[in-house]
Amino acid sequence: MAAEPAIKRTVAFFDGQNLFRKVKDAFGYRFPNFDAPALARVICANHGWQLQQVRFYTGVPDTRDNAFWNHFWTAKFAQMGRERVHLFSRPLRYRHETVQLPDGSSVMVRVGREKGVDVRIALDVIRLALRGEFDVGLIFSQDQDLSEVAKEIRLIAKEQSRWLKLGSAFPFSPVLKKPRGINGTDWIRIDRGTYDACIDPRDYRPKPKP
């Protein structure tokens, strides 16, 4: 069995939309107010890991589909770029879907869907692991589609005789029913206090016109 390294180099992978939805469910925040690098630094510090880089992935709508969120993510990406975060985006596509209401009636709503973000995260985790760029892959997501990545990481560790770990970090609150991390990873719960300490003080939402 490979020896556990004294210094555990860590790369953080953020699924921006997944984290936003889970934070909204857990803590009630209605827009992505997290500071990704700060959150990664705190989690790594709590576990004695050495953060090497932060990578952020999300879907972004075209300004014609949703000018508000296009402005938000464009501004937030610009700031993260200045902090040397590795950024990846995919077009967020909107379509009308039928939603059932508690009273039995239904309503048509416009829903944004992203394609390819989880695949890109999976490819990057595997690519960087094969190149030996991290000992710990810290994924901020609960997307179970990424559970296959955990299997590949175990195979890479065995084939390269290396110590490798994947962690799945996610918001935790008593209001949630049995929140789960990604299968095959170490689950890292983010409580309200930890999250609130890593809120981005900048507000990237467009200002209302006077």
TALIN-V937234 format. One record per residue. N is the residue number from 1. RES is the residue in three letters. SS is DSSP state (helix for helix, strand for strand, loop for the rest). PSI is psi in whole degrees, 0 to 359 (* if undefined). BURIAL is + if it has 24 or more other C-alpha atoms within 12 Angstrom, else -. Layout:
n,res,ss,psi,burial
N,RES,SS,PSI,BURIAL
N,RES,SS,PSI,BURIAL
This chain:
n,res,ss,psi,burial
1,MET,loop,135,-
2,ALA,loop,144,-
3,ALA,loop,142,-
4,GLU,loop,127,-
5,PRO,loop,147,-
6,ALA,loop,321,-
7,ILE,loop,119,-
8,LYS,loop,100,+
9,ARG,strand,133,+
10,THR,strand,137,+
11,VAL,strand,129,+
12,ALA,strand,132,+
13,PHE,strand,117,+
14,PHE,strand,123,+
15,ASP,strand,97,+
16,GLY,helix,315,+
17,GLN,helix,320,+
18,ASN,helix,315,+
19,LEU,helix,318,+
20,PHE,helix,313,+
21,ARG,helix,318,+
22,LYS,helix,324,+
23,VAL,helix,320,+
24,LYS,helix,316,+
25,ASP,helix,319,-
26,ALA,helix,317,+
27,PHE,helix,350,+
28,GLY,loop,2,-
29,TYR,loop,138,-
30,ARG,loop,6,-
31,PHE,loop,158,+
32,PRO,loop,91,+
33,ASN,loop,12,+
34,PHE,strand,149,+
35,ASP,loop,101,+
36,ALA,helix,310,+
37,PRO,helix,321,+
38,ALA,helix,318,+
39,LEU,helix,318,+
40,ALA,helix,319,+
41,ARG,helix,318,+
42,VAL,helix,314,+
43,ILE,helix,316,+
44,CYS,helix,318,+
45,ALA,helix,321,-
46,ASN,helix,335,-
47,HIS,helix,1,-
48,GLY,loop,28,-
49,TRP,loop,156,+
50,GLN,strand,110,+
51,LEU,strand,124,+
52,GLN,strand,316,+
53,GLN,strand,160,+
54,VAL,strand,133,+
55,ARG,strand,134,+
56,PHE,strand,133,+
57,TYR,strand,134,+
58,THR,strand,162,+
59,GLY,strand,142,+
60,VAL,strand,126,+
61,PRO,strand,153,+
62,ASP,loop,149,-
63,THR,loop,333,-
64,ARG,loop,334,-
65,ASP,loop,318,-
66,ASN,loop,93,-
67,ALA,helix,325,-
68,PHE,helix,305,-
69,TRP,helix,332,+
70,ASN,helix,316,+
71,HIS,helix,315,-
72,PHE,helix,306,+
73,TRP,helix,326,+
74,THR,helix,316,+
75,ALA,helix,318,-
76,LYS,helix,321,+
77,PHE,helix,320,+
78,ALA,helix,317,-
79,GLN,helix,315,-
80,MET,helix,325,+
81,GLY,helix,322,-
82,ARG,helix,337,-
83,GLU,loop,12,-
84,ARG,loop,31,-
85,VAL,loop,136,+
86,HIS,strand,123,+
87,LEU,strand,143,+
88,PHE,strand,130,+
89,SER,strand,155,+
90,ARG,strand,148,+
91,PRO,strand,134,+
92,LEU,strand,120,+
93,ARG,strand,138,-
94,TYR,strand,142,-
95,ARG,strand,161,-
96,HIS,strand,132,-
97,GLU,strand,151,-
98,THR,strand,129,-
99,VAL,strand,131,-
100,GLN,strand,131,-
101,LEU,loop,158,-
102,PRO,loop,331,-
103,ASP,loop,5,-
104,GLY,loop,345,-
105,SER,loop,173,-
106,SER,strand,156,-
107,VAL,strand,147,-
108,MET,strand,125,-
109,VAL,strand,157,-
110,ARG,strand,120,-
111,VAL,strand,135,-
112,GLY,strand,135,-
113,ARG,strand,140,-
114,GLU,strand,146,+
115,LYS,loop,136,-
116,GLY,loop,352,-
117,VAL,helix,313,+
118,ASP,helix,326,+
119,VAL,helix,318,+
120,ARG,helix,319,+
121,ILE,helix,313,+
122,ALA,helix,314,+
123,LEU,helix,318,-
124,ASP,helix,321,+
125,VAL,helix,313,+
126,ILE,helix,317,+
127,ARG,helix,313,-
128,LEU,helix,328,+
129,ALA,helix,316,+
130,LEU,helix,327,+
131,ARG,loop,0,-
132,GLY,loop,31,+
133,GLU,loop,353,-
134,PHE,loop,158,+
135,ASP,loop,330,+
136,VAL,strand,124,+
137,GLY,strand,116,+
138,LEU,strand,107,+
139,ILE,strand,121,+
140,PHE,strand,84,+
141,SER,loop,158,+
142,GLN,loop,19,+
143,ASP,loop,112,+
144,GLN,helix,348,-
145,ASP,helix,338,-
146,LEU,helix,1,+
147,SER,helix,332,+
148,GLU,helix,331,+
149,VAL,helix,322,+
150,ALA,helix,320,+
151,LYS,helix,318,-
152,GLU,helix,323,+
153,ILE,helix,320,+
154,ARG,helix,322,+
155,LEU,helix,318,-
156,ILE,helix,317,+
157,ALA,helix,318,+
158,LYS,helix,315,-
159,GLU,helix,327,-
160,GLN,helix,2,-
161,SER,loop,51,-
162,ARG,loop,158,+
163,TRP,loop,119,+
164,LEU,loop,144,+
165,LYS,strand,144,+
166,LEU,strand,133,+
167,GLY,strand,147,+
168,SER,strand,111,+
169,ALA,strand,134,+
170,PHE,strand,153,+
171,PRO,strand,142,+
172,PHE,loop,135,+
173,SER,loop,148,+
174,PRO,loop,341,-
175,VAL,loop,344,-
176,LEU,loop,146,-
177,LYS,loop,108,-
178,LYS,loop,62,-
179,PRO,loop,139,+
180,ARG,loop,141,+
181,GLY,loop,185,+
182,ILE,loop,131,+
183,ASN,loop,138,+
184,GLY,loop,2,-
185,THR,loop,168,+
186,ASP,strand,127,+
187,TRP,strand,131,+
188,ILE,strand,110,+
189,ARG,strand,135,+
190,ILE,strand,111,+
191,ASP,loop,172,+
192,ARG,helix,319,+
193,GLY,helix,317,-
194,THR,helix,316,+
195,TYR,helix,312,+
196,ASP,helix,332,-
197,ALA,loop,348,-
198,CYS,loop,26,+
199,ILE,strand,135,-
200,ASP,loop,123,-
201,PRO,loop,345,-
202,ARG,loop,145,-
203,ASP,loop,111,-
204,TYR,loop,3,+
205,ARG,loop,140,-
206,PRO,loop,141,-
207,LYS,loop,139,-
208,PRO,loop,143,-
209,LYS,loop,139,-
210,PRO,loop,*,-
